[in-house]
Amino acid sequence: MKRFGNRKKSNPKKGLFLVILLAIALFLFFNAEKLISRLF
């Protein structure tokens, strides 16, 4: 029972972390594109 509880608690955190990481990556990618277009 305790093992299942720990698994359920850790999984959403991993998913949330991955979603945030993906959002940051996309944000940086689009920002980089805008910055490059500004520089050149």
RABEL-V129267 format. One record per residue. N is the residue number from 0. RES is the residue in one small letter. PSI is psi in radians with two decimals (* if undefined). OMEGA is omega in whole degrees, 0 to 359 (999 if undefined). Layout:
# RABEL-V129267
n: (N:N)
res: (RES:RES)
psi: (PSI:PSI)
omega: (OMEGA:OMEGA)
This chain:
# RABEL-V129267
n: (0:1:2:3:4:5:6:7:8:9:10:11:12:13:14:15:16:17:18:19:20:21:22:23:24:25:26:27:28:29:30:31:32:33:34:35:36:37:38:39)
res: (m:k:r:f:g:n:r:k:k:s:n:p:k:k:g:l:f:l:v:i:l:l:a:i:a:l:f:l:f:f:n:a:e:k:l:i:s:r:l:f)
psi: (-0.78:-0.68:-0.76:-0.71:-0.78:-0.71:-0.80:-0.59:-0.63:-0.55:-0.88:-0.64:-0.74:-0.76:-0.80:-0.76:-0.76:-0.71:-0.78:-0.76:-0.75:-0.74:-0.76:-0.74:-0.79:-0.74:-0.82:-0.69:-0.85:-0.63:-0.71:-0.72:-0.76:-0.74:-0.72:-0.74:-0.56:-0.75:-0.72:*)
omega: (181:180:180:179:179:180:181:180:184:183:179:179:179:179:179:179:180:179:179:180:179:179:179:180:179:179:180:180:181:178:179:179:179:180:179:180:179:184:183:999)
